[in-house]
Each structure stands twice: as structure tokens, then as C-alpha cells.
């Protein structure tokens, strides 16, 4: 799915170019730059999420053939936790969607995630209350009932 071959990079994807260099050694940045120049690769900034992760479309040329690779440059805060890449960006990176998410779409997803987290908390509280009622009921049933004395 998505753009994998042919044609120029979509206009909507064009923006700044190149990596931020944050977290990369000087040698790594130099080698990356050299490889982009020699192979004719070019990275175009497509978007940035609210955490600061930057997303790129990289145009790879091999003769007359052009292909695209999608990349993420994680911010320092999220480098160690891939679970912090928002799902809408994950699906774009995996070519499960053609266009990168819009800012409005990301806001809607964030709101939905917050609503879902609140609902999960409500369900946890309800489950704890139900468990407590069940335990109390079990304890009442296990207590011996007062017997009547025969007179």
C-alpha cells in the first residue's frame, strides 16, 4: 500500500529536508550525508508529532526507478520506547495508509485515546467494586447461621 514506487514525492509531503542531527554522532551524520549525496537519496520532512518525533519520506533513486522509504527520527524522550510512536504515524510508516496523518486527525486520535483511558479506569473501579461485593457475599454465606435453640 501507499507510495512505494514511481513519480515525484507528493507536494504535500515536501517540507524541510535532512535530519536534525540530534542524538547522532558527527561521523554518523557525515556518513548519512555522504550516502544521500552519492546515491541521490533525499529525505523530506513530512510531519512532526506532539512528542517531537520527526517523520520523513526518503526518495531512493536507482537508475530510472524511484522508490520511497518512510522513516522516523525519534526525539530523545522517546528513543528508548517504540510504543510512544502514535498509531496513526505507525500505520503511515508501515505503508498501511497512503497519506501522513494531519494535525487535526492526530488531535482526534489523542482525544479518543484519552477517552479510552478514562473508560478503562472506570471499568477497573467497577471491577474492583464487583469483586469486593462478591467476596463479602461469599463471606456471609460461609458464616454459620445462628441456630435456634429448642425449648
N, C-alpha and C positions, 0 to 999 in steps of 0.2 A: 504494500500500500504506500501511499504518499509519493513524493517525488524521489525517484531513485536514479533516473537516467534522463538525459536529453534536455535541451532548452536552457536558456539562461536562468539564473536564480530569480525567483519571483520578486517583483518590485517591493512587495510588502515585507519581504524578509530582509531587504537591504537596510543597512544602517551603518553603525561604526564597524570597524574591522580590526582584527587582531585580538590577541589575548591580553588580559590585564597585566599579566606577569606576576600577580600576587601569588605568593607561595611557590613560585618556580625559581630554580637556580638560574644564574646568569648563563651557565653552559646550556641548560635545557632550553632557555628562551632563544639563545643563539642558534642551536641546532634546529629548533622548530622553525625559526625564521628562514634559515638556510634551506630547509626541506620545502617550505612553502614556495620560496623563490625558484628553486631548481625544478621542482615538479609542477610548478604553475598552480599550486593549490592556493585557494583563497578562502578565508573564513569571514563570514558576515554575521554580525551580531543580530540575532532575531528577537531576543527579548531578555528581560531580567525579572525574576520572581521577587516576591516580597522579602525573601530571606537573603537576597543578593546573589543568588546563583545566576550565572550568565549562560545563555543558550545560543549556539552558533549553528549555521548551516555552512558546511565546508564543501566547496566545489572542487572536485578532483578531475583533472583532465588527463586522459591517456590517448594521445593522438587526436582523432576527431571525436572520440567518445567522451561524454561528460557524465559524471555521476555525483551524487550528493551524499554527504555523511552528516549526521546530526550529532552535535557534541554539547556537553555541559562543562562549564568551568565553575566548580562549586566554590562558594565563598568559604572563608576559613572556618566559620562556625559550623558548617555542615559537611566538611570534608570527610569526617570520620563516620558519618551516619547517612548512608544512601537512602534511608527511609524518609529523609527530610525533603526529597525531591517531590514536589506536588504531583498528584496523579495525572493532572491534565498535561503537565510537561513530560512525565514519564511516557504517556501514550504518544506524544509527538516524537520523542527521542526514538521510540521503537517503531516508528512509521505506522502506527495504528490510526493516525489521523493525518490528514494532508496539510492543514494549516496549523501554525502555532496558536496557542490559546491567546485570546485577547485579555486585556486587563479586566474588562467587565466580567468575562467568563471566570477569571481567577477569583474575583470578588464573590461571585455567586457560589463557586466551589468552597471558598473559605467559610461563607455563611452556612452552607449545607453541612460542612464538617463540624462547625460549632454547634449547630442544632442537633446533629447526630451524637456528639459527645454529651450534650445535656440530656438527651433521651437515654443514653446508656447509663448515665448517673442515676436518673430517675428509676430505671429498671433495676439497677443494683440495690437501691434503697428499698424498693418494693420486694425484691427477692429476700433481702435481709429481714424485713418485717414478716414476710410469709414464713420464713424459716423459724423465726422466733415464736410465732403463733403455733406452728406445728410442734415445736419442742415443748411448749407449755401444755399443749393438748395431750401429747404423749405422756408427760409427767403426771397430769391429772388422771389419766386412765390407768397408770401404773400404781397410783396410791391406793392402798386398801380402803374400801368404802367402810364407813362406820357400821358395825353390825348391831342389830337390835338385840337387846337383852330379853331373854324370855322371862317373863314374870310369873 
